Amino acid sequence: VQIKTTEWLYLPNQKSPAMGEVDPAFIQDPEHRPQLSIIEAEGIPLIDLSPINSIPTPDSISELKAIEGLVREIGSACKDWGFFQVINHGVALDKREKIETAARKFFAQPLEEKRKIRRDEKIVVGYYDTEHTKNVRDWKEVFDFVVEEPTLVPASPDPEDKEETEWINQWPENPPELRPVCEEYAREVEKLALKLMGLIALSLGLPEDSFNSYFKDQTSFIRLNHYPPCPSPRLALGVGRHKDGGALTVLAQDDVGGLEVKRKTDGEWIRVKPTPNAYIINVGDVIQVWSNERYESVEHRVMVNSEKERFSIPFFLSPAHYTQVKPLEELTDERNPAKYKPYSWGKFITHRKLSNFKKLNTENIQIYHFKVSE
């Protein structure tokens, strides 16, 4: 269906726009359209992780104090922003550069080549160019792969269905280096994500290894994002407003920028300025539930622009499918009762994945559906 308008908007893979015609699938409702005046982020914490990457020496008081200070910084960032950036994180720069180069090569290929590994309802990882957020199409194309292969998940979101299935990666023939560089990068960023989970545990007053067992059979995945130039950046978004459903997101973005975070204090959309070689970290819904809302998952979105393409690589750290997500007992008591009912992580993500392939008439499943009424 095409509608007439004074704007140009065309599919990211088309060669040229049709003047005066807009595909309505991309158009955000007026209240959610981006403001083209940018508020640069002031205050999103930039945290130096070098204290946890240095070789420890016995009984070093200064090292202990540095780690204690780091834990406090992480706790404040999770509480006040839900977002922070990290430097001196221990991920080798060459591994990041290799995956970025391979991603550019992959997305530069003809559409028919990329669609050879197009994902569908049965094979939910691979290439995709019709992703929807809040039932509006995103201005992007993606390539997804799971970190653990195969990844075991429920066969359907039906609570009564006990059958399981496996997610298996689809790798393209070209570029041939994509698979090895992706697998190598995944292991590096997984280490960083788990270190951060340890720091978050400490910031909540829990033992450092409190979360480790949840990720033994993780359902984590990595996405390669490509946002082509968009002729109508005031109508469309690269990714619409959303919160991440998993535990923690570790994002590499290029120097073009476009990520915006909804500031908790006033609801303003704040642009996260790219810091060279840093990672942007955000708390997901699972941590919001585990922490019983001490830390909150924060809404964010991605702007597009009319001149430059943009690339980003998020790592979505997610627990095993059999995890019952619920507030941790150590963080609840009579004065602070559990704010969420337990829910199956596997059924939750299976429901979410299905929504990628069909436009829903209602909003996708969210953690507030499991909120305990007060």
N, C-alpha and C positions, 0 to 999 in steps of 0.2 A: 504494500500500500504506500503510495506517495502522496504527500500533501504539498500544496504550494505555499511558499513563504518567501520572504525577502532574503533569507540567509542561504548560504551554501553549506551543505553537509553531506558527505558521501562516505561510503564504507572505507575503512582504512586500507583495504587492498585494491580499491579501484584506481585506475590510472589518472582520472580527472573528474572533477565534480560536474554534475548536471546543473546548469544555472537555474536558480530559483526553486530547485526541488530538494526536499529534506527527507531523509528517512526518519520517521518519527520515533523509531526504536531507540535512537541515541539521545533524544531530547529530554533533558531533566525538567521536572516540574518547576515553575518559576521560583518558588521559595528555596529550591535546592541548586539553582544555577550558580556558577562561581562568580565571585566578584573579581574583576580584573585588576582592581587596586590591591596590591599585595601588602600584608602586614608581616614583616620579617620577624622570625621568632626571637624573642628576647626571653631568656630564662630557661629554655629547654636545656637541661644539664648536659655538660660535656665531661665525661668521667674517664679518668686515666686508670687503666687496669694494670699498670706495671707492677703494683705490689703483689699481685697473685701470679705474675709471670716471671718473677725473679727467683733465683735459686735460694731456698731458705737456708739460713745459718742457725745453729742451735742457740736457743735462749736469746734470740735477738728481740729486745724490747721494742726497738724502733720499727722493726718489721711488723710486729703484732699491732702496734699503734696505727701503722699505715693501713693494715687490713681492717682494723676496727673503724677507721675513718672512711674507708671505701664502703664498708657495709652500711654505715650511716648515710652516705651519699646515695647509694642504691635505694635504700628505704625511702628517703625523702623524695627522690625522683619518681619512684613508683606511686607514692602517695599523692604528690602534688600534681604530677603531669601524666603519669602512665606511660611516658615516653622519655628516653634519654639517648645520648650518643656515647659511644665508647671509642677510645683511642688506646694504642699500645695493647691491643687485644690478643696478640699472639697468632693471628691468622696471617700466613705468609702472603705478601703482596703479589708474588708471581702467580700463586694459585688463583687469586681473584682476577688478575689480569688475563690469565688463560681462559677462564670461563666467560669473561666479558667478551673477549675476542671471538670465541667459538659461538657465543649467542648472536653476535652481530652477523657472523657468516650464515648461521642457520636462518635467521629472519630475512636476510637479503635474497634468499632463494625465491623462485616463482611459487605462487600460491599452490599450484597443483602438486609441487614437490613436497611442500610442508604438509599438505592435507593427506599425504600417504600414511601419515601416522596420527591422523585426527582422532581425538578421543570421542567416546560415545558412552551410552548408559552402561555398557558391559566393561569396556576398557576405559577407565576414568582418568588415566594419565596419558600424556602425549600433547599434541598440538591442538589449539582451539582458538577460534577467532570470533565466537559469538557469546562471550561471557556476559552474564547479567548480574547487576548488583541492585537490590531493591526493585527488581523487575524492570530496570532500565538498562539498555545495552551499554557496555563499557567500550570506550574508544581505545582498544588495544588488541594485541594478539599475544598468546602465551604458549609456553611449553612447560609441562609439569613432569616431574619424576619423583618417585618415592625414595626415601633414604634407605629403608630396609627392603630388600627384594628377596622373595615376595613379601608384601604387607598383608597380614591377615585381618579381615574385616567381616562384619555381618553381611549376609547376602541381600538383606532388605531392611528397611526401617521398621517393619512390622514387629512389635514387641513379642509376638507369639512365635515368630519365625526364628528357630535356633540354628539355621544353616549358616555356614561361613563360606566366604569366597576369598580369592587372592587378587591383589592388585599387582600386576606385572608391568614393568616399564616398557615403553615402546621407544626404540632409538632409531634415529634417521640414518640413512646411508651416508649422508653428507651434512655437515663436515664430519669425516671419520673420527676426528679427535674429540667430538662433543661428549661421547660417553665417558672416556677415561678422565677428562678434565672435570666433568660434572661429579663423577664418583669420588675423585680425589678432593675436590672442593667440599663436598658434603661432609666428609669425615672431619675436615678441619673446622668447619662452622659448627658441626655437632658438638665438638669439644668445647668451643666457646659458649654455646647455648647451655650446656650442662654446668659449666663453671658459673655462669650467671644465675642459674637456678640454685646453685649452692649458696651464692651471695644473697639471693632473695630469701632463701630459707633462714639464713643467719639474721637477716634484717627483721624477720618475723619472730625472732627468738626461738627458732627451731634448730635442731642439729643440721649441719651442712649437708648431710646425705639424705635428708628427709624425703626428697622428691625422686631420688634415683630409681627406685623400684618401678615407678610408674612408666618409665621410658625403656624398660627392658625389651618389650616388643612394640616399639614406638610406631605410630602411624604418621610420622613427620614426612613432609615433602618439601621440595624446592621448586620454585616457579621462576622461569625466565620470562620477564615482561618486556614487550616492545610497544611503545606508544608512538605511532607515526604522527607527523605534523597534522594538525586539525584546522581546517579553514574557519571553523566557528567555535573557538574555545570558550565563548560565553554561553553556549547552549549545551555542550557536552562535557563529560568528565572522563578521564582515563580510567578511574575507578570511582564509583559513587560512594557516598558516605556509608561507612560500615564499621563494625568492630570485628576483631579477629577472634574466631571461635576457639582456637587452641590455647596452649599454655603461654608460649613466648614466641615473638617474631624477631628475627635477626635480619635486617635489611641492608643490602649494599645498593646504593644508588649512584648514578653517574653525576657529572657536574652540571647537568641541565637543571635538575631540581623540578619539583612539582608536588611533592608530598605536603599536605596540609593537615594539621592536627587541631581538633576542637578544644580550645583552652577551657579548662574546668572552671576557672574563676568567673569568666564572663560569656562563654559560649562563642567567642570570636574564632574564626578560622585563621590559624597561624601557619605560615610557610616555614618548613624546616630547611634552612640553608645548608647545602651540601658542605661537609667538612672533608677535605681530601683523606682518603683511606680509612675514614671512620665507619663504624656500623651504627645504624639507628635501631634501637631496641624498643619494643613495646610489649606491655603486659596484655595477655589475651584473656578471654572470658573464663577459661579454666582457673587461672590464678585468682581472678575476682571471686570465684566460688570457693576455691580452696582457702583463701584468706578471709572468707566471710565478709568481703567488701572492705577490708583494710586497704587493699589496693584495687583500683578499678580499671577495667578495660576502657579505652577512650576511643571515641569516634574519630575517624580520619578519612581522607579522600585524596585523589590524585588529579591535579590540573593537567591539561594539555596545552600546547601552544601552537601557533600557526606556522612557525618557522623551523623549529628543531624537533628531531625525533629524540626520544628518551628511552633509556634502558634501566631496568632495576632487577635485583635478584633477592627476593625474600626467602628465608628459610623459616618454615612454620613448624616449630617444635610442638609435637602433640603426643599424648599418652597412648598406651596400648588400648586396643578396641574394647577389651573386657573391663576397662576402668569404670567404676561407678564414681562419677564426679560429685563430690559433696563437700561442705565445709569441714575442715580438719578438726578433729575432736580437741586438739591442743589449743585451738583458737576460738572455741565456743564454751560457754558456761551459762549459768542461770541469768546473769545480767546481760550476756551477749549471746542469745540463742542462735541456732543455725538459721540463716536467711534463705536457704535454698533446699529443696527436696533433692535427693540423689537422682541422677539421670545417667543413662548409659552413654558413654562417649561414642561407642561404635554405632549405635542407632542414630545418635545425633549427627555424626558426619555422613552416614549413609543417606539420611534425609537431605542434608545440605547438598551432597553431590548430585542427587537426582534433580534438584532445582536448577542445575546448570543447563539441563537439556530441555526444560519446558518452562514456559513463562507461567508463574503462579498468579492466581487472583488475589492472594493474600501474602503478607510478609512471611519470609522464610522463618523456620524455627529459631528461636532466640532463647538465651538463658532466662529471660524474665518469665518465660512460660513455666519455669520451675521454681519461681519465687514463692516463698511462704508468705501468705497473707498475714498482715499484722493486726 
